[in-house]
Amino acid sequence: MAGPSDSSRNIQTPLGTVPVRDRSCPHCAADNRDVSGGPYSQGVWQVKTCPGCGFVYTDPAPDYSALSHVMAWERTTKVEEQRRAEARPISSPLSKATRFRLRLLPRRQAHDLIARYAAPGNVIDIGCGSGERSLDLSDDFVPYGIEISDALAAKAKIILASRGGTAIHAPASDGLNQFTDGFFTGATLRAYLEHEAQPKAVLNALYRVLAPRGIAIVKVPNYGSLNRRVMGRNWCGFRWPDHLNYFTPKSLAAMAGAAGFTCRFGVLGALPTSDNMWAVLRRV
């Protein structure tokens, strides 16, 4: 997770002492250490817009070593829920109480998209959590996972083994490097790529382990959404420091293309009225 000068330091957070590293622009690698964070920054977590390519990202970022336990997703989620409840004492409880609304219309599911676009074979879930989501895959697929949280990776290893696969506890690029070329026919990156300090490196590594014409299903918050512009800092896509990258349809397609993928959103995958977007990346 090297930054422009590989500078590292420790900072205090509600979860304890966290080692962090400065970041260059994740897309074009520009050294933006002197660029100030914009209005969406929070404390030490500066949300910067790269002057060169326009990519939006958080600088600095927690070191990978912190993400294994101290800043593991299941721990930071509790802190984030408390922050949102305090920041929005009326709307936050109301949103939780009315989550049934999310089931009123059919929602995209990664396993359905895998079944539609991927050939039968091995499938990797990057940021697999406990591994339970992979059980939704049909028997045509053998599920594998990569998870940086030590506790979640241990659970995922047991669950995925029941389907003939396994989970690797490692940063995503390191985990992908343990597989041979073309090992997977498909991949899922659900609510993961926005958390990754080196998204471009991960996409490059993923390209190698996908078979020709292999596909990856990507779901990320849509920084280009109308709701972000209306809600500002209260937009649901902001999480400090969990969300390190803020993609628009254009920037996601550009980063995927730089790694060699084609990127398709379909008719409904990147609506400006949606806080999230879905993309199908295909290995050329």
N, C-alpha and C positions, 0 to 999 in steps of 0.2 A: 504494500500500500504506500509506496514511496511518493512523497510530494516533490516539489521542485528542488528542494535541498535535503530531502529525507529527514527533515527536522521532526523531532518527537518531543513530547512533554507529557506531564500528568496534569489532569484537572479534576476538580471535585464535582461530583454530580449527586443527585438524590440517592443513587445506588452505590455510591462509594467513589474511590479513586479510580480514574479511567485513563489509560494511556491513549493519546491521540497522535495523529500524524497529519501534516499539512498535505493538501492535494493540489496537483495541477488540474487543468480542465480534463475531465474524464474522456472527452471526445477528441479534442485536437491537441491535448497535452501542453497547452499554453501555460506559462508560468504567470499566474494571476495573484501572486502573494500580496501585491500592492493594490489589488482591486478591492474596494470596499463592498461589504455585503449590502444588499438592497433592503427594502422595507419588510421583507419576510424573514429577516434574520432574528435570532433570539439568543441574546448573550454571546457566548463564545462561538456559537454555531452560526456562521455567516453564510447566508444563502446568496451566492454570487451568480451573476450572468456573465459568461465569458465574452469579452469585447470582440474576440476574433470570430467565433463560430456561433455565439448566441446560446450555447448550452447552459442550463441552470442547474447548479449543484451546491451542496453544502461543504464548507471547508472550515475547520479541519474535520476529520472523521475518526471515530474510535478505531484503535488498532484491532486487527483480527483477534488477537489474544483476549481482548476484552469481550468479544462477542460470544465466546465459548460459555461464559458463565455470568460475569458481572453485568454485562450489557446484553445478555441473551434475550431473544425476542419475547419469551414468555414473562420475563421480569420487566422489561421496558414497557410492555403493553399495559401493565397495571399502573405504572407511573403516568402513562399517557391518558388512561381513562380518568385518573384523578385530576390531571391538569385540565382536561376538557370539561369535567363536571364543575370545576371551580371557575373556569373561564366562561362557561355557558350554563349557569345554574337552572335555567328554564328549558332551553332547547335540547340540552344533552339528555336529561331524563326522559323528555318527550320522545326523542329519537329512539331511545332504547325501548320504550313502552310500545312503540308503533312499528317495530321491525317486521311485523307480519306483512306490512305493505310490500316488502321486498319479494314476497312469494306470490303476489297477486298476478304478476306477469311472468312468463317463462324467462329463465335466466340462463345465460351461457354457462356451460360446464366444460372444464378442460378435458375430462375423460370422453365426453361426446365428440369434441373436436379431434381428439386423438383417433377415435374410432373412425371418424369421417375421412381424415387426411393421411394418417400414418399407415404404413404396411405393418402386418403382424410382426412381432419381435420384441426386443428389449426397449424399454422406455425409461428415461431418467427424469426424476422430479428434482429440480435444483431448488434448495430451500424447502425440503420435504416435510419439515416439522416432525410430528410424531409418526408420519407414514400412513395415517389412516385414510387420507384422500386417495392414495394409490389403489386402495381396495375397490374403488369404483371402476377401475379398468376392467374390461372384459378379459376372458381367459386367453384371448389372442395375444396378450401382452404380458411380459415379465417385468415387474416394477423394480426399479433401482432408485436410490435417493442419495442426495448429499445434503448434510445439515451441519451448521457450525455450532449450534447449541449442543453442549455435551449431553444434557439430560434428554432432550428431544431425539437426538441421534441414537441414543441407547434404546429408546422405545421403538423408533423406526426400524432399527436393525432386526428386532424380533418380529415385528409385523410383516416386513417385506420378505423375510426368510420363509414365511408361511406360503408365499407365492413364488418361491424359487429365486428371489432377488436378494439384495442386501442394501444397507445404508452405510455411507462413509462419513465419518466425523472429520470434517476438514473445511477450509475455505474452498469455494467452488472451483477455482482454477486448479488447485492442488488435487481435489477429488477427481476432476475430469481427467487429469493427467495419469490417473491410475488405470484408465481404460484404453484399449487398442483402437486404432483408426476404424471408423465405420461400425462401431459396436452397437449403436442404437439406431432404431428407425424413427424414434420420436423423442421429444422432450417437453416438459412443462416447466414454465417459470411463472408461477402464480404469486403475485404480490411479493416478488423476490428482487427483481432487477433494480427497483428503486432503493433497495437496502445495500446494494453491492458497491464497495469502494472502487472496484476496478471492472466496471461493466463491459468495457470493450475487450479486455483480456479474457473475460469469461465467454463472450460471444465467439471470440477467435478459437478458444479451446473447444467450445461446443461444436463449432463447424467441423473440426477434425474428427470428433468421435461420432458424428452423425453419418449414416450411410448416404450415398448419393440419392438425392431426392428426399432425404429425411426432412422432417418438419419439427418446428418448435412452436409451442403455443405460449404466447407472452401476454400477461395481464399486468398493467401498471396504472397508477393514477394518471389522469389526463390533465397536465398542467395547462393545456390550452382550452380547458372547459370554460364555459360562460360562468359557471358557478364560482370558480376560483376568482374571476374578476369581480363578481358581485360580493362575495364573502370576504375577500381579502385574507388577512391573517387567520380568520376563523374558518377558512376552507378546510374540509375534512381531509384533504390530501397532504396537509402539512403535519409532519411529526419530527420533532427535534430531539436527538440527532438521528433517529432511526432511518428517515428518508434522506438518502444522500444524493439522489438524482431525481430531477423533475423533468419528465419527458413530455414533449408534444408529439403528435403524430409525425411531424416533419423530422424532429430530432431522433425519434426512435427508428424511423425508416433509414435515416442517414447513418446511424451507428450500426444498424443491422447490415446495411449495404456495404459499409466499409469492411465488415467481417466476411462478406461474400454471399450473404443471404438476399433473397428477394423477400419483400415485406408486403403483405396484403392485409387490409383491415376489413374488407367487405363493406356492405351497405351500412351495417349497424355497429361496426367495430370501433369507430372513432367519432361518434357524434359529439358535437360541441355542447350538447345538453347533458352529456354524461360525465360523471366524475372519474370514470375509469375507461380504459380502452383495451381492446383485445386485438392482437395481431397474430397472423400465421406466417412464420418465417420458414422459408424453404431453402435447403442447401442446393446450390446450383450444381 
